[in-house]
């Protein structure tokens, strides 16, 4: 049973072309939704935590939002250095965190 | 402020050998998680430990895999009698508290079984 689904799997953007990444989750009693960035050959880097529907957080060109069933990571005027895989994760019923398979973002100069 | 440290970064083992992966959490963090990442797959939870205690090992294979987090020293993930299917990137993460705090990841150990 999938707990977290991310879409699209891959996204290619021109530099400056804004877009959004989606993370849908099915866990009940959400206890936080986490966004990470992962560069090739490296560990995931923590970006944001969202706890309740309607919450928004921003960091540079990234803004994360949360509804009752999904989260969006909005990328405004992306730059080539924003190219990475973006992961979302939610805590499960026990101590597990469930990660999505990620969206691979490529920003073309 | 040093982040999560893992070593070795790359490990090559022949089938049947043992692999030992080490993880030192961030300073002040006493909660450690191990994940496995296969190509084209997401991070899969393996085990959650606190100092001297295994809290949740529900994601760990029943055989050949074990983990510990001693009172002193790093957390260790041990894989005995490795097989080719064990080839993957293994990540360690630490958090300051239990449950739902954000986790901070190390750079990973890439295990290759030949």
Contacts between the chains, C-beta under 8 A, distances in Angstrom:
chain1	res1	chain2	res2	distance
A	4	B	42	7.9
A	31	B	99	7.2
A	31	B	100	4.5
A	32	B	100	4.8
A	34	B	102	5.9
A	34	B	103	7.6
A	36	B	105	7.7
A	41	B	108	8.0
A	42	B	107	5.8
A	42	B	108	7.3
A	43	B	4	7.5
A	43	B	6	7.9
A	43	B	91	5.3
A	43	B	93	7.9
A	43	B	105	3.6
A	43	B	106	5.3
A	43	B	107	5.0
A	43	B	108	5.1
A	44	B	43	7.3
A	44	B	91	7.4
A	44	B	105	4.7
A	45	B	105	7.3
A	46	B	102	5.1
A	46	B	103	7.3
A	46	B	104	6.0
A	46	B	105	7.7
A	49	B	102	5.3
A	87	B	42	7.3
A	87	B	43	7.2
A	89	B	43	7.6
A	91	B	99	6.8
A	91	B	100	5.0
A	94	B	56	5.6
A	94	B	58	6.6
A	95	B	48	4.4
A	95	B	55	5.9
A	95	B	56	4.1
A	95	B	98	8.0
A	95	B	99	7.0
A	96	B	45	4.3
A	96	B	48	7.6
A	96	B	56	7.0
A	96	B	58	6.9
A	96	B	59	6.4
A	97	B	33	7.3
A	97	B	45	6.0
A	97	B	103	6.8
A	98	B	45	7.5
A	99	B	35	7.8
A	99	B	42	4.5
A	99	B	43	4.1
A	99	B	44	7.7
A	100	B	42	5.9
A	101	B	40	7.6
A	101	B	41	6.5
A	101	B	42	4.2
A	102	B	42	6.6
